[in-house]
Amino acid sequence: QVQLVESGGGSVQSGGSLRLSCIVSSPTFSTYCMAWFRQAPGKERERVATLATDGVTSYTDSVKARFTISRDNAKNTAFLQMNSLKPEDTAMYYCVAEPWTCTMEPNALRYWGQGTQVTVSS
């Protein structure tokens, strides 16, 4: 029932910026913890940014001060602003919704988007 659609990926040079968007179909979008994950070939999936319903954010250390997660509840959309991009940021980026509560539990209910590719060249 819940669908997530990401957009905004692409290819940029080092130091460039991209803004990813995620449109969520559910009318209860405002009750979701929103997050962005990424996975590069041969590497483990990692959570890069999280935005709780109370506005509290968290980021993995490698993207702090460069990435910003935000949301527009009126438009059912989450965003990931990525600045000062590095080749190490190259990955498939996934939008994720967690009903009610942000959690690190691996078996928690999560809704996933299809992913959008980000490629950063040197």
C-alpha positions as CSV (number, residue, x, y, z in Angstrom):
1,Q,0.0,0.0,0.0
2,V,2.8,2.4,0.9
3,Q,4.9,3.5,-2.1
4,L,8.1,5.5,-2.1
5,V,9.6,7.0,-5.3
6,E,13.1,8.6,-5.2
7,S,14.5,11.0,-7.8
8,G,17.3,13.4,-8.2
9,G,20.3,11.1,-8.6
10,G,22.8,11.5,-11.3
11,S,26.5,12.0,-12.1
12,V,28.5,14.9,-10.7
13,Q,32.1,15.8,-10.3
14,S,33.8,16.0,-6.9
15,G,32.7,19.1,-4.9
16,G,29.3,19.2,-6.7
17,S,25.8,19.0,-5.1
18,L,22.7,17.0,-5.6
19,R,19.2,17.1,-4.0
20,L,17.4,13.8,-3.7
21,S,13.6,13.7,-3.3
22,C,11.3,11.0,-2.1
23,I,7.5,11.1,-2.6
24,V,5.6,8.9,-0.2
25,S,2.0,7.8,-1.2
26,S,0.7,7.2,2.3
27,P,-1.7,9.8,3.8
28,T,0.1,9.2,7.2
29,F,3.5,10.5,5.9
30,S,3.7,12.9,8.9
31,T,3.8,9.9,11.3
32,Y,6.8,8.3,9.7
33,C,10.4,8.4,10.7
34,M,12.2,9.1,7.4
35,A,15.7,7.9,6.5
36,W,18.2,7.6,3.6
37,F,20.4,4.5,3.2
38,R,23.0,3.9,0.6
39,Q,24.9,0.8,-0.8
40,A,27.9,0.7,-3.0
41,P,28.9,-2.5,-4.9
42,G,30.8,-4.9,-2.6
43,K,30.0,-2.8,0.5
44,E,27.5,-3.2,3.3
45,R,24.3,-1.1,3.2
46,E,24.6,1.9,5.6
47,R,22.1,4.4,7.1
48,V,23.4,7.8,6.1
49,A,20.7,10.1,7.5
50,T,17.6,9.9,9.7
51,L,14.8,12.4,10.5
52,A,12.4,11.6,13.4
53,T,8.9,12.9,13.6
54,D,10.0,15.3,16.4
55,G,12.6,16.9,14.0
56,V,15.7,15.2,15.5
57,T,18.2,14.3,12.9
58,S,21.2,12.0,12.8
59,Y,23.9,11.3,10.3
60,T,26.7,8.8,9.7
61,D,30.1,10.4,10.5
62,S,31.3,10.4,6.9
63,V,28.5,12.8,5.7
64,K,28.1,15.1,8.7
65,A,28.3,18.8,7.7
66,R,27.8,17.9,4.1
67,F,24.4,16.2,3.9
68,T,21.0,17.5,5.3
69,I,17.8,15.5,5.6
70,S,14.5,17.4,5.6
71,R,10.8,16.9,4.9
72,D,7.8,18.8,3.7
73,N,4.7,17.1,5.3
74,A,2.3,19.2,3.1
75,K,3.8,17.5,0.0
76,N,4.5,14.1,1.4
77,T,8.1,14.5,0.4
78,A,11.5,13.9,2.1
79,F,14.8,15.3,0.8
80,L,18.5,14.7,1.1
81,Q,20.6,17.7,0.2
82,M,24.1,16.6,-0.6
83,N,26.9,19.1,-0.8
84,S,30.7,18.8,-1.3
85,L,30.2,15.4,-2.8
86,K,33.2,13.0,-2.9
87,P,33.9,9.9,-5.0
88,E,33.3,7.9,-1.8
89,D,29.7,9.0,-1.8
90,T,29.1,7.0,-5.0
91,A,26.3,4.5,-4.3
92,M,22.6,3.6,-4.8
93,Y,20.6,5.7,-2.4
94,Y,17.3,4.5,-1.0
95,C,14.5,6.4,0.8
96,V,13.1,4.5,3.8
97,A,10.0,5.1,5.9
98,E,9.7,3.6,9.4
99,P,6.2,3.9,10.9
100,W,5.9,5.9,14.1
101,T,9.4,5.4,15.5
102,C,13.0,5.5,14.2
103,T,14.7,2.2,15.2
104,M,18.0,0.4,14.6
105,E,16.3,-3.0,14.9
106,P,17.1,-5.0,11.8
107,N,13.7,-6.7,11.6
108,A,11.6,-3.5,12.1
109,L,8.9,-2.7,9.6
110,R,10.3,-0.5,6.8
111,Y,9.1,0.7,3.5
112,W,11.7,1.1,0.8
113,G,11.9,3.1,-2.4
114,Q,13.4,1.7,-5.6
115,G,16.7,3.6,-5.3
116,T,18.4,6.4,-7.2
117,Q,22.0,6.2,-8.4
118,V,24.5,8.8,-7.3
119,T,27.9,8.8,-9.1
120,V,30.7,11.2,-8.1
121,S,33.7,11.4,-10.3
122,S,37.2,12.7,-9.5
